[in-house]
């Protein structure tokens, strides 16, 4: 995928291309607070990853303009359904902002399911389940990497015990989360000078979060 095609796809994922009119002109353009749940099947293998992504207040307000069709001052699941559909259908083009490895082997993903958006306390939150295309044998280790390497979207995996959790994991599994270091002021200033159509040079920078589940 070319740089221009990649940006166009990402803009479409941001909601009908409306982001082109947004006031922000620097990297990153959108901030996301993320949580993840790694779901295990009965045989001890990971079957899916459930994502919970909360967008920043400014972007949440911008992208939900005009969606309150009945004018009641609230955004229902029904009013947000089409936006959720567009978001999830476009995510494969950006790799779901997720890389997964089971026992060190890269994994492919199937069709996302159980997608929905909620708007509460001025924050828009996308939740969806991302199944592995072919769940393998019991996983001694399962790792995920969450984020946008181009830093167009800044993902922050939240602090706290619910940042990355497991569901139905074998007894004794331990989750370790490695967050990227904070960017220095010089790098932040450089990225802030990039316009919306540019892809910044993030080579040598770690801007994604990695989590590893180790099982006995």
C-alpha positions, 0 to 999 in steps of 0.5 A: 500500500502506498503512503498516500493510499495508507493515509486515505484509508486511515482517514476513511477509518476515522469516519467518512473522511470527515477528519480532513476538515479537522483543525489539528494539523500535527502528529499525532492527529488523534489520541486513543486510550486503549485496553485489551482482553486476551481471550483463551479457548478451552484448550489453552490457546488464544482465540481472540483479542477484545479491544476497547479504544477511547478517543480524545475529547476533541476528536470524539466531539468532532466525529459525532457531529450530526449523529444525534438524529432524534435531537434528544441530546444523547447518542444511542447505540443505534445512532452510532451503529453506522459509524462503528460499522465503517470503523471496523470495516476499514480496520483491516487496511491498517492491520487493526493497529495490532500485531499478534504472535503465538509461541513466537509465530505471527498470527492472522486475524479473522473478521471483527465481531461484536463491534459497537460505539458508546459516547459517554462523558464526552468520550467516544469508545469503540469496542470490538472483538478480533478473532484469530483466523486459526487458533493454534495449540496451547500457547506457552507465550502470546504477545500483542503489539498495539499502536500505529507505527506511523504515529498518525494515531497515538495509542496509550495503553492505560495504566492499572490492572485492567490495561491488558487482561486475560479471560479463561487463561490457564492457571499460572499465566502472567501478563507483562506490559512494556510501554514505549518511552515518552518522546523527548521534547525535540522529537515532539516538536519535530512531529508537530511540524508535520502536516496532515498529509505527511507520514513522519519519520518514526524510524528508531522510535518505539511508539507502540505498546507490547504485552506478553502473556507467559504460561507455565 
